[in-house]
């Protein structure tokens, strides 16, 4: 997937200097509007700030991912700013220094399309330390675009014999940035700790990585990192659950897994029949994601 199809050299601000979060968001919004990606900057900005009010979009490691999902977005796109001087931006643990801002413009009715798949791929790659460092140190638009298309060292969920299993669900209102980045950090922490961690993402593309009956039946505990209702929550009956805001795993994934391992299961005989785990039609999944 070529992520650069969703951006443009004119949407990249290298070594920019902004005095506030608002100035950075406004500047990147203007870039997208000039490229014809946004029909109303006022409506888009209103939605971006509404999302900012719901929870932090600074995600640690100097990265902020503000985003707006609104009909004012004509086509999915993103703009990037690397900063010469860090800005203070609200994060999980309070204000934090940010020197990389990625603004996502998300249309409301493109769930499952190539554009949305590209945006989710982008947010997953931003969780990769190497890729993020290349973006932050880019000195030319070509260097930045090349870094964006680096697939990085993303690994599938590891399987550890005789290790505990934690099942997770990540979900956020827009179904993009936090949903996929939280999943990536949980899986990364599981590999580091030697714990089987399986993450179901309930995002803009529907349910991805749907948890299987075997995974649910073997689960020691589950982690719900979500700010919207969990779909088909009855699947988790009998599994002790830890519920946290969707951004929490981005900063504290290892601690959350360790905390989940201390929870005690209330129903040791709990089983999920395979036929209750049948994959729904794509159309149904996408409808639920909106």
N, C-alpha and C positions, 0 to 999 in steps of 0.2 A: 504493500500500500504506500503510495506516494503522498506523504503528509503535506508536501509543499503545494499541492493543488488547492489547499484551503487557505493559503496565505499568498503574500506578494512582497516583493522587495520594498514596496512603498508602505507596507504594514509593519515593517521592522524598524525599531528605533535603537540604534547602537550607542552605548555610552551616554544615554540621555541623562538630563538632570531635571528632576521635578522636586517641588517643595512640599508636595502633599500627595496623599493617596488619590484625592479627587482630581488633582491636576494630571496625574498619570492615567487614570481611567478615561478622563475627558480627551486627552491627546490621542490615545489609542482608538477611542470611539470615532474621533474625527477621521483617523486614517481609514478605518473600515467604511465609514460613510462615503468618503471620497472615492473609494473603490466600488461603490454601488452595492455594498453588502447589507446596508441598513437604510430603511426608508425614512425613519424618524429617529434622529439622535436623542431627542427629548424623551420619547417613549422607551427607547433602549436604555438610556441612562437611568430612568426611573426604575426599571426592572433590575438593573445591575445593583443599584443602591438598596433596593428592597431585599435582594439576595444577601447583600453585605450585612443588613440588619438582622438576618436570620441566624448567622453564625460566621465564624472566622474563615477567611479565604487565604490567609497567609498560612502556608503548610509546612513551615520549617525549611532549613537548609537555604534560606534566602529567597524562597520562591513564594509568589502569590498568584492565585488563579481566579481573579474575579470573572463572573460570567452572568449573562442574561439570556433567558429563554422567553422569547416574545414574538408576536406576529410582526413586529417592526424589523425583524431579521429576514431579509429576502433569501439569503443563502448562507448555510453554515460556513463560518470562517473564524480565523483567529489572528490576533496581532500580538507582537512581542516587543518588549522593551528591556534592554539591559541597562543598568543604572551605574553611572560613574560614582554616585554617592548613595548609600542605602537610605531607604525610606522606612519610617515606622509604620507598621501595618498590623491590624488586630489579628492575633493568632490564637491557638488553643490555650496557651499559657499566658495570654496577655499580649501587649504590643511587642513586635519583634522586627528586627532589621531585615529588609527585603531589597535585593538587588537584581531580581529577575521577575518581571511581570508578564503573564500570559493572559490576555483577555479573550474569552470565548464568546462568540455570538451564535446562539442556538435557536433555530426555528422551532416552533411548537409541534409541527406535524411531519417531521422527517425521520421518525423512529425507524430504525432498521435499514435506512438508506446507506449508500456508500459514504456520503458525507458524514453521517453520524458515526459510522464505524471508524472513520478516520479520526474524528474528534476523540473518541474513546481510546483509540490507539495512541494519540498524542498524550493524553493524561497518564496513560500507563508508562509511556517512555519518560515522562517527566519525573517518575519515581526512581529512575535509574541514575545513580550518582555520576557515572561517567558521562552520560549524555548531557545531564544538566550542567556539568562543569564545562563541557565543550561549548554549550550555548552561552553560558555566562562569560566565557573568555573570547568569544568570537569578535574579530575586529573588522570583518566585512560581511555584507549580506550573504555572500556565497558560503562563507564558513558557517554561518548560522543555519542556513538552509540545509547544508550538508549534515550538520549535527542533528537536525530535526529528523532526517531520514535514516539516521543510524538506528537499527533495531535493537542495539544494545545487547546486554547479556541476560535478558529475561529468561528465567527458567520455569519449566512446568512444576507443579506441586510435587515435592519429593514424597516418597513412600518409605517409612521407617518401620521395620519389623519390630513387633513387641513394644511399640511406642504408643502413647495415648493419642486419641483423635479429637480434634476440635473442629466443629463445623461452624461456619460464619455466614452471615448475610450482611452485605453492604448496600445501602440505598440512601439517596438524597433527593431533595425536591426537583432539581433539574435532571438528575439521573446521569450526570457526566463526570465532572471533575472529582468530587470527593468519593463517589461510588467506586470508581476504578482505581484511584490512587490508594484508597484505604485497603482495597483488596490486595493490591500489589505489596503493600507494606506488611500485611498480615501473613501472606505467603512467604515473603522474605524472612520474617521473624521466625516462622515455623521451621524453615530450613536451618536457620542458625541454631535454634533450640533443640532440634531433633524431634520435633512434634509433628504429627500428621495434621496439617491444616488445610481444610478444603473450604473455598469461599464461593458462595453463590452471589452473583451481582444482579440486583434488581434495579436496572437502570434504563436509560433511554432506548436501548435496543431490546427491551423485554428481559426475561430471566435468562441469564447466561451462566454457564457452569452449574446447571441445576444439580443440587445435591441428590445423590442416589440413595436408595433404600439401605444399601450396605453401609454407606458412610454415616447415615443417620442412626442406624442401629448400633454402630460401633462407637458413636460419639460419647466422649466423657462429659463434654459440655458444649454449649454454643455461645457465640458472641454475636449480638445484634448491634452493628454499627450503623444506625439508621436514624433519619429524622422524618420518615414517612412510615405508614403502616406496613408491616411485613406481610407479603402475599402468602397465602396458604400457611398461615402460622400454626395451624393444627398439626402440621408435620413434626413440629418440635415438642409436642406434648410429652412430658416425662423427662425431658432433657434439661438439666439446670442451665439457666441462661444468664448471661451478663449483658446488660443493655447500656450502650454508651452513645454519645453523639458521633456522627459519621466521620468527623475529622479526628477523633481521638486516636485511632490506630496509626495515623500518619506520624504522630509524635511518640506514641507510647505502645506500639504493637507488642513488643516483647513483654512488657509489664502486664498488658491485658491478657495475653495467653497464659502467663504464669498465674494470674489471678483466677482465670477460668479453670485452671487445673485444680484449684483448691475447692471448687464447688462439688457438692455431693449429689449424685444422681438419685432421684426419688423413686424411680421405677426400673429396677434391674431387668425386668422381663419384657420391657417395652419392645415392640417390633413394628416396623413399617412394611406393609406388603408392597411388593414391586409394582402391582397393578395400580396402586394409588400414586405412583411416581411417574406415570406416563407423561411424556413430553407433550405439552399442548401445541396447538397449531400456532404457527408464527403470527398469524393475524391476531389470535387471542392474546398472545404474549405482548405484542406491540400495543394493543389497545389498553392493556393494563398498565403499561409503562407511562402512558401520557397523563 
